[in-house]
Amino acid sequence: MSIFDKTNVAVSRRQFLIGASLTGAGLVIGLQPSPSSAAAEAFEPSAFIRIPVEGKIVFVMPSVEMGQGIYTAVAMLLAEELEVTLDQVTLEHAPADPARYANPLLGDQITGGSLAIRAVYEQMRKAGATARMILVNAAARGWEVAPDTCKAEAGHVVHAASGRRASYGSLIHAAVSETVPQDVPLKPASSFSLIGQPVRRLDSPEKVNGTAKFGIDARPDGVSYAAIAICPHFGGKLRSVEDGPAMAVKGVKQVVRIEDAVAVVADNTGAARKGLAALSIEWDPGPNAALSQADLEKLAEDAINGSALPHIQEGDVAKAEIEHGPVHEFVYRQPILTHSAMEPMNCTLHVRSDGCDVWVGTQIMGRARQAVADVTGLPLLKVVVHNHLLGGGFGRRLDVDGVILAAKIAKQVDGPVKVTWSREEDIRHDCYRYLNYSKVTATLGADGMPVSWRHRVIGPSVMARWLPAFTAMA
């Protein structure tokens, strides 16, 4: 079974889990026995762990895997405290649900900024330790022995004095009746068997043999394929398009117009791209038609010596510069760059009157769901996002522009449609790393060490646009 396949269970998660939520780095868990515990086939002690009667334990990954090894690292944290080995678990993408899977440091369901392990290190360990203690308590109660005479090892609870041993799966019916323990102690580093040890990545075998599923691999039944052309000028619009030649291409189904782009929908990607090439498109370039790289660089050059918004001011720098001159000056220029992830930008949607399914690889699951709800007008809970592995993120999939564009197209298509960007469109319309100039001036003391320091930065604020609350806190 694929480590990315979902394990089907016969009962609703909500029969076992009431009100699971994340608070800071801790875990709040509510359990309620199933009305028919004997019929239960799985036990969910938290939003991150599902234990079936038989088979592998499922770990639900709160962060997304885009090549950085996070699925293996998070699995190690859970497995360490749950006392299972990595070959006893299988992994599942978390659904779009910021209430349960938000990054504790960012307050949203986000993977980025190299924060995943830092954010969930204690949280995942607490989830594993709490689940372990519930199972130990359930076994001890059934055996009528003290819990501290039992221990967990390799997916079992063991009572050494009597030689009794029970698998986690055999304990799940009893576990649902256990009181959730509070402040479960975590293992000391000296007892770690996984954390800090070299292990083989859990996602590598399927990536090597080609069975791993990325967003671009989504193929729901009846899917059509769309190729897109976006206005080459930011802020520009679609003025007109002659679609007759495209409709004459074999396999082309329709031409979709939105305010700043046009898409050709076909039976396959080849036909869609041929149809797109046949279009005669006229664009309204908008207010930025004449804007060039040189213009942006000139603005930065002018601004670097102009007025500034102070962020930190300490000491009397002007006095230090007079007393310890000369002033040494350095200017660093960073150009606009694309992210250019290996996997092309893509999103597959099926918009219906009663709901919408979205297949995409994204670093921001919750925002993707909200964006589709906003475009389609559907209630948020009617939008289901199926996350996938990412063929590289590099920050590109921290934006939802591709999801929004695909949703606007999918609204006009009957059935599911996969919208795939060409590499040319990706480079022209990336959410670029911005143009940045830094001017540093410093004076040095007799020992050669800095006495004064000025640093002026010219460039837009990514965080002010993308996470305004972070900027407000700063």
Number of C-alpha atoms within 10 A of each C-alpha: 8 14 19 19 13 14 17 9 13 9 16 11 15 13 18 22 20 13 14 18 18 20 15 16 16 17 22 15 21 15 22 14 17 20 10 10 19 10 11 21 17 25 31 22 26 25 23 21 24 21 22 22 17 12 12 20 25 24 25 23 22 28 25 27 23 22 15 12 15 21 23 19 20 23 25 23 24 27 29 23 26 26 21 22 16 21 9 13 20 22 24 21 21 23 18 24 18 20 16 22 25 26 26 20 14 18 15 19 25 25 25 18 9 9 15 21 16 12 17 22 15 18 21 28 26 24 25 27 25 25 27 26 24 22 31 27 25 24 30 20 15 11 13 9 14 13 17 10 12 19 20 21 16 15 21 22 25 21 22 11 8 9 7 12 16 16 18 26 21 16 23 25 21 19 27 24 16 17 13 19 13 11 11 15 12 14 13 7 9 6 9 13 14 20 17 10 8 7 12 10 13 20 20 14 14 14 13 9 8 9 12 17 19 19 24 22 16 20 15 16 8 11 19 23 24 34 25 25 20 22 24 17 19 16 13 19 19 20 14 13 14 13 19 13 14 25 21 12 17 13 18 25 21 18 26 19 17 14 13 20 21 24 24 29 31 27 17 16 20 15 22 29 23 19 29 26 16 17 20 13 17 13 17 16 18 14 11 11 13 9 11 10 11 9 11 13 16 12 12 20 14 12 16 18 11 8 8 11 7 7 7 7 8 7 8 9 16 11 11 18 19 11 12 16 15 11 15 12 13 10 13 10 14 12 13 13 13 17 17 18 18 12 16 18 25 23 25 30 29 22 25 17 10 9 17 25 19 26 25 28 31 32 27 23 30 21 21 27 25 19 20 28 21 14 15 21 11 18 14 17 13 15 23 20 23 20 23 24 24 23 19 19 24 17 18 22 26 19 17 21 16 21 27 21 21 26 27 20 26 26 20 15 20 13 16 24 29 31 28 21 22 16 15 9 17 20 15 16 18 17 19 16 16 15 17 16 20 16 16 16 15 21 22 18 13 8 7 8 10 12 17 21 18 14 13 17 17 19 14 12 12 12 12 12 10 12 13 13 13 11 13 9 6 7
